[in-house]
Amino acid sequence: MSRPPLQQSFLYGSMDNEEVLRGLGGIDGRLLDVGSGVGSWAPRLRAAGARELVALDPSAQAIAAASDRYDVAVVGTIEDATLAQLGGRPFDVIVAADVLEHLVDPWRALRTLRSWAAPDALLAVSVPNLRFYRLVGNLVLRGQFEYEPWGVRDWTHLRWFTRASLAHALAASGWAPQRWVTSTTLKGRLLARVSEQLANDFLRQQLTVVARASAPRQPRAPESTWLARSRERASAPAAR
């Protein structure tokens, strides 16, 4: 039996991302909703304090449905959109909920979002958690990792993150993680009494983090390059 096309038969944005809303709390200023879909949560973002809402989504159908909820609604992606198309002014808050996992180069996308951000802007990100115990269990105990039409193993997911790798990607792109949204389930709260990080690393299907704009972390030179430079300095004639 042939596999259906690797695309979704539904429009994103019809359900509110409660974890992102909880992580952001109060919102102040101009907000960009990347991968907005139909943008059902736009009224709640505005009620939380967003003074201007801008939607960006590759689906023309979704943007048509979202246009009444946003001040600006643009058909496009992070890769091909420009700040001028999005209103020309930096954003105080950027939301990328369930977006990075669909991109070929999410690291470049994070750098692009940083270039669109105001100096003290916030970025809210949510992605599937690669260390979720059910994923790990199926992989280790059963040797299975089958993609599905939706959910954590959505067949349109191209990239995967753990808490550590997501934090590294953010820091390297000019975003300093400020707070990780914690579990609200009974199991998560009980385990968090022993180890909050363990609870969030293994019990959560999604990782949700709010980061603040910062200076990009400079990558450390490879050891071979460092050694070569050390040798050059050692062999250089001493200055008189």
N, C-alpha and C positions, 0 to 999 in steps of 0.2 A: 504493500500500500504506500503510495507516494505521500510525502510530508506536505502539509499546507504551506503556503507562502509564509516566510518569517516576518510577518507584520501583524499588528493588532487589529482586531475587528471592532474595537471600541475606541472612544475618544478619552484621552486623559483629562484630568482636572474636574471630574464629576464628583469626586469625594475629597473632603477637606483633609489635609495632612495635619492631624492633631498634634503630632510630636513637634513639627516645625513651629506651629502656632504657640505651643507651650514653651519651646525654647526661646523664641523671640520675645515673647511677652509684649510690652509696649513698643510701638514702632513710631519713629519720628522721621519725617522727611519723604524723599522720593524713593519709590520702591520699584525694582525690576523683578518680574516673575518670569524666570527662564523655564521654558517647557510648561507654560501656563495651562495648556489644554483649553478646556472651555471656561476655566477660571471660576468654579462655583464658590470658592472661598474669598473672592475679591471683596465682597461686602464686609467680611470679618477682618480682612487686612486693613480696610479703610477704617473700620470701627476701632481697630487697635491703634490707630494714629497715623497711618500712611496718608500723606497729603496729596500725593500723585501716584497713580498706579500705571505701570507700563508692562504690557504682556509681549512675550516673544515665544513663538512656537512655529515649528515647521509645517503644521497642518493648517491649510487655508480654511478648512471646514471648522476647525476648533477656534481659530481666530475670529471667524465670522460670528460664532456663538458667543465669544468672549468680548466682542467689541463694545457692547453696551455696558459692560461692567468695569472697563478700564478706560483711562484717559487717553492712552495711546496703545494700539494693538498692532503688532508687526508680524508678518509671516516671514520666518527665517530661522536661522540657527546661530549659535555663538560663533561658528566658524565663518559665516558669510555676512553677518550683520555688522553694522558700524554704529558707533555712539551717535553719530549725526542722525541716523535713521530712527534712533530711539529717543530723540528729543534734544540731543546735543549737550546735555548737562550731566555731570557725574551723579551717581546714585548713592543715597545714604544707606539703603538696605538692598541686598540682592538675595533672592531665593532661588536655589537650584535643587528642587525636591525631585528625587528619582530621575535625575538627568545624566549625571556623570557616567553611570554604568552603561549608557547607550552610545557613548562617544568613542570614536577611534582613538582620539588623543585628549583625554580629560585633563591632562596636565597643562597642555597648551590652553585649554578652555579656562582653567582656573587663572592663568596669567592674563588672559583677555579680560575676564571679569574684574581682575585687580586693576587693569588699566581704565576700566569704566567706573571705578569706585571713588567716592569722596575720600579725603585723607583718613577719616575715622569711621569708615563705613563698616557695616556688619554683613556677613555672608552666612546664610543658613543652608546647610547641605544635608541631604539624606541619601543613603545608598544601601543596597543589600549588604548584609554582614556575612562575609565568607566563613567566619568562625562560628556561625550559628550551629548549635549542637546537632540539629537534624541533618544539616548539610554534611558536617564532619562525620556523623555517625553513618550515614548512607555511603559516604566515600570510603571510610576506613573499614567498616564492618561488612559492607555488602559490595564494595567496589562499584557503586552506582553514582552517576551524576547525569541524570536525564533532564533535558530541558523541557519546559512546559509552556503552554500558551500564555500563562500569567503567573504572578507570584514571585517568590525569591529566585527561582530558576527560570524566569521569563526568557523565552528563546530570542528576544531582541537584546539581551544583556551581552555586551562585549567585554566589559571590564569588571573586576572584582576587587574589593578592598577589605582589609581588616582595620581595626581601630588605629593600629600603629602606622599602617601604610597610608591611610587617609590623612592622619595628622602630619606625616612627612610630606605628602603631596601638597597639603595646604601651606605648610611653613615654607616650602621651597618656592611657592608661587606668590608669596607676599601676604599670607593670611595666617594669623596667630590664633589657634583654637582657644576659645574662652570658656566654653561649657559644653559638656556632652549631656544630652537629654537622657535621664535615667529611667529605669523601668518602673512602671506603675502597677504591674501585676503582683499578686500576693507572693508568688514564687520568687519573683525578682526582688521584692522588698525584703523577704526573709534571707535570701542569699546575700543581699547587699549588706546585711548586718555583719556578715563574715568578711566579704570582699566585694565592694561595689564594682570595681573594675572587672572582676571575674564574672559577676552577674551580667554586666553590660556586654562583655566580650562574647559570652557563650549563649545567653538566653534570649538575646534580641535578634529578630529577623532583620531589623533595620538599624543602621548607625545614623544618628542625627547629631549634628554638631553646629554650634554657632561660633564663627570666627570673626576676628577684627582685622582690618587692613593694617599691614605692617610692612617693614622692609623685607624683601625676599631674602631668604637664607642663602648665602653664597655656598655653592657646592665645594667640598674639599678636594684639592688636587689629588689625583691618584699617587700612590706611593712612588711609582717609577718616575713620575714627573718631578716629584719632590726631591728624590735622590739625584736626578740629573741636574736640577738647579743647584743642589748643594755641592755637587762636584764642580760645577762651573764656578761657583763662588770661591771654592777652595783653591782652584787652579788659577784664578785670576790674579795678576800681579798686584801686590799691595800698593795702595795709594801713598805717594810721598808727600 
